[in-house]
């Protein structure tokens, strides 16, 4: 939710890091955002669950990647 909400507001995600345990938004807002970005019309709970697990896995890998680190500067901005 933290990434998707910032992405929707067109904020710079290059310097944002997920903070576990940080609560943002309501359950209703989170569900609405997941439904908007999951890419399926009327998804099942299983499809939403798979989407969130996959997105979480990919974002975790991205945060740990040297290519996505703010330290690389302008060379890979937005990568």
PyMOL commands that set and color helices and strands:
alter all, ss='L'
color gray80, all
select helices_A, chain A and resi 2-8+27-37+45-64+66-68+70-76
alter helices_A, ss='H'
color red, helices_A
deselect
rebuild
show_as cartoon
